[in-house]
Amino acid sequence: MLKLHRLAHSGGSAAVLRWLGARLGGWAGVVGAGATAGPDPHGTADPRTPELALRGAAELADRGLRSAVLDDGGSTALLFALGEGRALAAVLPPPHDPAAPALLADAAVPLALVLRAEAAERREQRAELAESRAREAVLHLLMNGRLSTAHQIAEALSPSLPEPMRMYVVACRPGERTAVARLCGELTGGSAWVVRCPVYEGHLIVLVPAGGPDGPDGHAALGAALAAAVPGGAVGASGELPLREAPAAYTQAFHALAVARSRPERHARFGPGPEPELAAHAAGSGWAAAVLAPLHTYRPRRPQDPGAQELRATARAWLDFGPHATRLLKVHRNTLATRLRLIESLTGADLSRLPDQAALSLALRLTPDGPLAGPAGPGAPPAGLGAGLDTVLRHPDVAAWARAHLAPLTGPDAPPGAYGTVRAWLRHDGRLAPTAAALGISVPGTRKRLARTETVLQRSLLRSPSARHDLWLAHHAAELDGAAPPC
């Protein structure tokens, strides 16, 4: 009896059934409603279940018996009711051990208990998975500007979505995310809204009320506490932003995370400085609306095809995460490729080229609400991403932003040749191998140069979402202004 309890505690029902089968020299399993016979008693009936055991289970159910013995001449089935329509069954060749009935009767009690515990654990896991997916759905809605629907779903969870908020990206080992999520709740007094990143398995995304754990002065108290509590982890924090700017907050926090990885304290807050969409808003809104009008006015031919909203979300996800966008969008890579080809045909973009990627990224950020119509009008041909972009980048506000954005590459803290490395990287569409060939160094050497540059720029370059789009825009604006830094 002690052996049975130890097996039930350490290995669960599967271990108990395996031991019984070996001990009795026959077959042992669970049969009946919703039970799979054999060493893994979950799900539906196992086709390998002996027919005699199934007949015995039916007899128990029909007659309301607690135990039964069936003999077909070639083997004997011993059955003991476990409750909930299930029975412990053993099918043994003759002559079976005389102690078998007593052993099975003793095993029935701990087995019934462990089966109930396992069922409760599975229900808890399903509930946790459902909540995790609901939180991921809320994140997806936030990233696509669907605030009303996001709030409706979030109300069924807790806490409420913070407004305004600061966003954190916490890097840890994948197996630690549950513990780190619990820690976030404790450190924020339950006010943190936590979701597992659907793209990076080792990341948690945390939204906290603005002016909360960080205090009114903006010190990263929460980031410091998390970094100290997560060995080998790192924490990046955005600025304080309204909830509708969740995509910008995520990008900021991700860039801060790239900086945090290189700091001894392992946490960082997004560095100061305007974003390109702020600098280009006055000059670029009309251009962006014209560029995206064919996308926003697109109507699918079939109900199952993606509409304008889905195509816009696909474009944002791919520009931010590249091939990893399939994890965020929950689509197959072939579906992603088909959507990207459609986006290219609608916008006139060549998404294999960094200049077109950067232009489309800026256009999407300048029209965050996705208007259904633009100056080009429904059905108009693509305006072309390059058409009018140079005019936008020549605007004094954009030129000033570009100079400030590129200044760290030539400042006193910049690594030798930082701007030359970045310029070569941009000219080769952000690809390492051709960049290394152009510089005459190895690919690992190029990667190390860019990693050192990340710290100076306080932006992520090598991992998505990367700052390569903003860097290309800044470099091109500086060239148009005649103010490109010397290499």
C-alpha positions as a printed Julia matrix, in Angstrom:
487×3 Matrix{Float64}:
   0.0     0.0     0.0
   2.85    2.38    0.83
   4.4     1.63   -2.56
   1.17    2.59   -4.3
   0.95    5.93   -2.49
   4.56    6.74   -3.31
   4.0     5.96   -6.99
   0.81    8.03   -7.07
   2.65   10.98   -5.51
   5.77   10.82   -7.68
   4.53    9.53  -11.04
   0.77    9.96  -11.0
  -1.79    7.53  -12.39
   0.49    6.44  -15.25
   3.13    5.19  -12.81
   0.52    3.32  -10.72
  -0.89    1.54  -13.78
   2.54    0.6   -15.1
   3.49   -0.87  -11.73
   0.24   -2.82  -11.43
   0.62   -4.3   -14.91
   4.18   -5.39  -14.19
   3.33   -6.66  -10.7
   0.37   -8.77  -11.89
   1.92   -9.92  -15.15
  -0.91   -8.65  -17.32
  -2.66   -5.51  -18.54
  -3.86   -2.75  -16.17
  -5.68    0.43  -17.06
  -8.62    2.73  -16.52
 -11.77    2.16  -18.56
 -15.11    3.9   -18.72
 -16.34    7.44  -19.34
 -13.64    9.68  -20.77
 -10.83    7.32  -19.8
  -7.98    5.92  -21.84
  -6.84    2.51  -20.69
  -3.16    1.84  -20.24
  -0.33    3.85  -18.69
  -1.67    7.25  -19.87
  -5.27    7.44  -18.63
  -6.37   10.67  -20.31
  -8.64   11.44  -23.25
 -10.68    8.89  -25.16
 -10.65    5.1   -25.26
  -7.35    3.55  -26.29
  -7.84    1.14  -29.24
  -5.44   -1.25  -27.49
  -7.81   -1.68  -24.56
  -8.68   -5.39  -24.2
 -12.23   -6.07  -25.29
 -12.87   -8.0   -22.07
 -12.08   -4.88  -20.01
 -14.52   -2.8   -22.05
 -17.25   -5.4   -21.59
 -16.57   -5.42  -17.87
 -16.83   -1.63  -17.67
 -20.16   -1.76  -19.45
 -21.42   -4.4   -16.98
 -20.39   -2.25  -14.01
 -22.17    0.79  -15.43
 -25.34   -1.06  -16.42
 -25.75   -2.91  -13.11
 -24.39   -0.22  -10.78
 -21.8    -2.59   -9.33
 -18.67   -1.65   -7.38
 -16.6    -4.61   -8.6
 -16.83   -7.46  -11.1
 -14.93  -10.46  -12.46
 -15.28  -11.62  -16.08
 -13.72  -14.75  -17.55
 -13.72  -15.63  -21.25
 -11.71  -18.82  -20.85
  -8.49  -17.31  -22.14
  -8.11  -14.47  -19.6
  -9.75  -12.93  -16.57
 -10.8    -9.32  -16.09
 -10.93   -7.85  -12.58
 -12.69   -4.49  -12.27
 -13.14   -2.02   -9.4
 -15.24    1.16   -9.68
 -13.37    4.47   -9.32
 -16.38    6.77   -9.5
 -17.41    9.2   -12.26
 -18.16    6.27  -14.58
 -14.6     4.95  -14.55
 -13.15    1.66  -13.36
  -9.73    0.21  -12.65
  -9.38   -2.92  -14.77
  -6.78   -5.67  -14.95
  -6.81   -8.37  -17.63
  -4.68  -11.31  -16.5
  -3.77  -14.67  -18.05
  -4.76  -17.76  -16.02
  -3.91  -18.69  -13.45
  -3.7   -15.14  -12.0
  -2.18  -14.27   -8.63
  -4.72  -14.94   -5.82
  -3.63  -11.66   -4.23
  -4.59   -9.68   -7.36
  -8.13   -8.72   -6.23
  -6.89   -7.39   -2.89
  -4.05   -5.48   -4.58
  -6.41   -3.88   -7.1
  -8.91   -2.99   -4.38
  -6.14   -1.29   -2.41
  -4.94    0.53   -5.54
  -8.41    1.82   -6.42
  -8.52    4.4    -3.61
  -5.21    6.25   -4.28
  -5.77    5.89   -8.02
  -9.2     7.53   -7.83
  -7.72   10.41   -5.84
  -4.81   10.98   -8.19
  -7.11   10.84  -11.24
  -9.25   13.6    -9.72
  -6.13   15.65   -8.94
  -4.86   15.22  -12.49
  -8.23   16.25  -13.91
  -8.22   19.36  -11.71
  -4.69   20.18  -12.84
  -5.7    19.86  -16.49
  -8.67   22.17  -15.92
  -6.37   24.7   -14.27
  -3.91   24.49  -17.16
  -6.72   25.03  -19.67
  -7.92   28.05  -17.7
  -4.4    29.48  -17.58
  -3.98   28.9   -21.31
  -7.31   30.58  -22.03
  -6.34   33.61  -19.95
  -2.92   33.78  -21.6
  -4.5    33.75  -25.05
  -7.06   36.35  -24.02
  -4.27   38.64  -22.81
  -2.39   38.06  -26.04
  -5.54   38.99  -27.97
  -5.8    42.23  -25.99
  -2.16   43.02  -26.81
  -2.82   42.35  -30.49
  -5.82   44.71  -30.42
  -3.78   47.42  -28.7
  -1.02   47.14  -31.27
  -3.59   47.65  -34.03
  -5.41   50.57  -32.47
  -8.56   48.64  -31.47
  -8.77   50.2   -28.01
 -12.52   49.78  -27.47
 -12.45   46.03  -28.12
  -9.26   45.66  -26.1
 -10.92   47.3   -23.09
 -13.99   45.07  -23.43
 -11.9    41.89  -23.31
  -9.57   43.21  -20.62
 -12.52   43.95  -18.32
 -13.03   40.19  -17.97
  -9.47   39.91  -16.66
  -7.66   41.96  -14.08
  -6.45   44.57  -13.51
  -7.85   47.17  -15.9
  -5.66   48.45  -18.7
  -3.68   51.45  -17.39
  -4.25   54.86  -18.96
  -1.76   56.52  -19.36
   0.87   53.84  -19.01
   4.52   52.9   -19.13
   5.46   49.66  -20.89
   8.24   47.29  -19.88
   9.79   44.42  -21.78
  11.34   41.91  -19.36
  13.78   39.33  -20.74
  14.11   36.11  -18.75
  14.35   32.38  -19.34
  11.14   31.0   -20.9
  10.49   28.73  -17.94
  10.62   31.69  -15.55
   7.87   33.77  -17.14
   5.13   32.63  -14.77
   7.22   33.45  -11.7
   8.32   36.81  -13.15
   4.7    37.68  -14.01
   3.73   36.97  -10.42
   6.63   39.13   -9.23
   5.46   42.02  -11.43
   2.07   41.87   -9.74
   3.65   41.88   -6.28
   6.01   44.78   -7.04
   3.19   46.92   -8.46
   0.56   46.1    -5.87
  -1.49   44.22   -8.44
  -1.68   47.14  -10.89
   0.55   45.62  -13.59
  -1.11   44.23  -16.7
   1.15   41.38  -17.82
   1.13   39.41  -21.07
   3.57   36.88  -22.48
   5.22   38.11  -25.65
   3.82   36.1   -28.58
   7.03   36.55  -30.59
   9.91   36.06  -28.15
   9.53   33.12  -25.78
  11.74   34.69  -23.11
   9.95   38.06  -22.99
   7.16   39.44  -20.84
   5.33   42.65  -21.72
   4.2    44.63  -18.69
   1.95   47.7   -18.66
   1.86   49.76  -15.47
   0.02   52.99  -14.67
   2.05   56.08  -15.44
   3.53   57.64  -12.34
   3.12   54.35  -10.47
   6.09   52.21   -9.43
   8.51   54.53  -11.22
   7.29   57.54   -9.28
   6.61   61.01  -10.65
  10.28   61.68  -11.36
  10.51   58.77  -13.8
  13.18   56.73  -12.0
  13.12   53.07  -13.05
  12.4    51.64   -9.6
  10.36   48.78  -11.01
  12.97   48.05  -13.66
  15.71   47.95  -11.06
  13.7    45.65   -8.79
  12.88   43.27  -11.64
  16.46   43.2   -12.92
  17.7    42.43   -9.41
  15.17   39.65   -8.95
  15.69   37.93  -12.33
  19.23   36.49  -12.57
  20.58   36.9   -16.08
  17.53   38.92  -17.13
  17.2    42.46  -18.43
  14.47   45.1   -18.39
  13.65   47.88  -20.84
  11.09   50.61  -20.11
   9.3    53.04  -22.39
   8.37   56.61  -21.66
   4.95   57.49  -20.24
   2.45   57.32  -23.1
  -1.32   57.09  -23.63
  -2.64   53.6   -24.24
  -3.4    54.37  -27.88
   0.36   54.65  -28.45
   1.05   51.07  -27.33
   2.99   50.25  -30.55
   5.36   53.16  -29.94
   5.67   52.21  -26.28
   6.62   48.65  -27.2
   9.27   49.85  -29.66
  10.69   52.19  -27.03
  10.81   49.46  -24.39
  12.43   47.03  -26.82
  15.14   49.57  -27.72
  15.7    50.21  -24.01
  16.07   46.45  -23.5
  18.9    46.38  -26.06
  20.69   49.04  -24.0
  19.96   47.27  -20.72
  21.7    44.08  -21.89
  25.02   45.93  -22.02
  24.68   47.71  -18.67
  25.82   46.28  -15.34
  22.49   47.18  -13.72
  20.62   45.28  -16.5
  17.8    47.81  -16.82
  17.29   50.96  -18.88
  14.64   53.48  -19.82
  14.12   54.71  -23.36
  16.43   57.61  -24.12
  15.11   61.1   -24.81
  14.51   62.43  -28.29
  11.52   62.83  -30.62
  10.31   60.0   -32.8
  10.32   60.52  -36.58
   6.53   60.51  -36.81
   6.41   63.5   -34.45
   8.99   65.43  -36.46
   7.37   64.52  -39.78
   3.73   64.93  -38.77
   3.23   68.41  -40.24
   4.94   67.68  -43.54
   4.17   64.0   -43.94
   0.52   63.38  -43.07
  -0.75   64.11  -46.58
   2.0    62.06  -48.18
   1.28   59.11  -45.89
  -2.47   59.24  -46.59
  -1.83   59.24  -50.34
   0.63   56.37  -50.12
  -1.67   54.2   -48.01
  -4.97   55.09  -49.69
  -4.93   51.98  -51.95
  -4.35   49.83  -48.87
  -7.01   51.51  -46.73
  -9.65   51.4   -49.49
  -8.94   47.8   -50.5
 -11.94   45.48  -50.43
 -11.29   41.72  -50.59
 -12.97   39.73  -53.33
 -13.87   36.83  -51.01
 -15.13   36.97  -47.41
 -12.27   34.77  -46.2
  -9.57   37.04  -47.67
  -7.85   39.64  -45.47
  -9.36   43.11  -45.46
  -7.68   46.48  -45.17
  -7.38   46.29  -41.38
  -5.71   42.86  -41.52
  -3.32   43.95  -44.26
  -2.31   47.0   -42.25
  -1.72   44.82  -39.19
   0.29   42.41  -41.34
   2.45   45.22  -42.68
   3.16   46.57  -39.18
   3.92   43.12  -37.81
   6.28   42.23  -40.67
   8.11   45.56  -40.55
   8.6    45.11  -36.81
   9.36   41.39  -36.62
  10.15   40.12  -40.13
   9.49   36.37  -40.49
   8.65   36.17  -36.76
   5.43   38.05  -37.58
   3.79   34.66  -38.14
   3.86   34.11  -34.36
   2.19   37.44  -33.68
  -0.41   37.13  -36.42
  -0.98   33.38  -35.87
  -0.73   32.64  -39.6
   1.34   30.24  -41.72
   4.44   31.61  -43.4
   2.85   31.04  -46.81
  -0.14   33.12  -45.74
   2.23   35.87  -44.61
   4.07   35.77  -47.94
   0.79   36.0   -49.87
  -0.34   39.0   -47.83
   3.0    40.75  -48.31
   2.76   40.32  -52.08
  -0.71   41.88  -51.97
   0.58   44.77  -49.88
   3.38   45.32  -52.4
   0.9    45.37  -55.3
  -1.36   47.86  -53.5
   1.34   50.25  -52.3
   3.91   49.88  -55.07
   6.54   48.92  -52.5
   9.41   46.5   -52.88
   9.59   45.13  -49.36
  12.92   43.4   -50.0
  14.54   46.85  -50.02
  15.25   48.81  -46.88
  14.29   52.22  -48.37
  10.78   50.99  -49.18
  10.5    49.31  -45.77
  11.48   52.57  -44.04
   9.05   54.63  -46.12
   6.14   52.25  -45.47
   6.99   52.16  -41.75
   6.9    55.96  -41.56
   3.64   56.14  -43.53
   1.96   53.65  -41.2
   3.1    55.57  -38.13
   1.85   58.85  -39.56
  -1.66   57.37  -40.02
  -2.12   55.4   -36.79
  -5.92   55.19  -37.06
  -5.93   53.76  -40.57
  -8.37   56.08  -42.41
 -10.57   54.29  -44.9
 -10.04   56.91  -47.56
  -7.22   59.2   -48.51
  -6.45   61.93  -51.01
  -5.79   59.35  -53.73
  -9.4    58.12  -53.47
 -10.77   54.61  -53.72
  -9.44   52.58  -56.6
  -6.57   54.95  -57.39
  -3.24   53.47  -58.47
  -0.41   53.35  -55.92
   1.12   56.76  -55.33
   4.52   55.15  -54.84
   6.45   55.23  -51.59
   9.2    57.42  -52.96
   6.85   60.01  -54.43
   6.97   63.0   -52.1
   9.12   61.33  -49.45
  12.13   63.5   -50.21
   9.96   66.59  -49.73
   8.89   65.28  -46.3
  12.48   64.53  -45.29
  13.66   68.04  -46.39
  11.28   69.68  -43.91
  13.29   71.63  -41.28
  11.74   69.68  -38.39
  12.72   66.37  -39.97
  16.19   67.61  -40.85
  16.72   68.68  -37.23
  15.5    65.3   -36.01
  17.87   63.53  -38.41
  20.89   65.49  -37.19
  20.04   64.75  -33.57
  19.37   61.08  -34.33
  22.72   60.6   -36.08
  24.81   62.73  -33.71
  25.7    59.85  -31.33
  27.39   58.03  -34.24
  30.08   60.7   -34.42
  30.11   61.79  -30.77
  32.91   61.19  -28.27
  31.38   57.91  -27.09
  30.98   56.43  -30.56
  33.13   53.42  -31.51
  35.69   54.07  -34.27
  34.07   53.95  -37.68
  30.55   53.69  -36.23
  28.89   55.84  -38.87
  30.74   54.13  -41.72
  29.58   50.75  -40.47
  25.98   51.9   -40.12
  25.99   53.56  -43.53
  27.29   50.4   -45.21
  24.71   48.35  -43.32
  21.91   50.64  -44.49
  23.1    50.58  -48.1
  22.95   46.78  -48.06
  19.37   46.66  -46.74
  20.4    45.77  -43.19
  21.97   42.45  -44.24
  25.14   41.39  -42.45
  26.92   39.31  -45.09
  27.06   41.94  -47.88
  27.82   44.63  -45.3
  30.79   42.64  -44.03
  32.03   42.13  -47.59
  31.78   45.86  -48.3
  33.69   46.7   -45.12
  36.28   43.96  -45.7
  35.71   42.34  -42.32
  34.03   39.18  -41.08
  30.31   38.81  -40.38
  30.96   38.32  -36.61
  33.12   41.45  -36.68
  30.32   43.42  -38.34
  27.83   42.11  -35.79
  30.1    43.19  -32.92
  30.45   46.69  -34.4
  26.69   47.05  -34.66
  26.21   45.69  -31.14
  28.58   48.37  -29.8
  26.68   50.98  -31.79
  23.4    49.89  -30.16
  24.67   51.13  -26.81
  25.59   54.53  -28.24
  22.32   54.98  -30.11
  20.25   53.44  -27.3
  18.37   51.54  -29.99
  18.14   47.91  -31.04
  19.74   47.22  -34.42
  20.31   43.47  -34.62
  17.02   42.22  -33.14
  13.53   43.18  -34.28
  11.92   45.61  -33.89
  15.12   47.24  -35.16
  15.9    50.94  -35.52
  17.13   50.35  -39.08
  14.07   52.08  -40.59
  14.57   55.24  -38.53
  18.3    55.19  -39.23
  17.69   54.98  -42.97
  15.22   57.89  -42.81
  17.65   59.96  -40.74
  20.6    59.18  -43.01
  18.64   59.99  -46.17
  17.29   63.21  -44.65
  20.83   64.22  -43.68
  22.06   63.52  -47.21
  19.25   65.64  -48.68
  20.16   68.41  -46.22
  23.87   68.11  -47.01
  24.54   67.38  -43.37
  25.46   63.69  -43.43
  28.25   63.06  -40.88
  31.66   62.12  -42.23
  32.57   58.42  -41.98
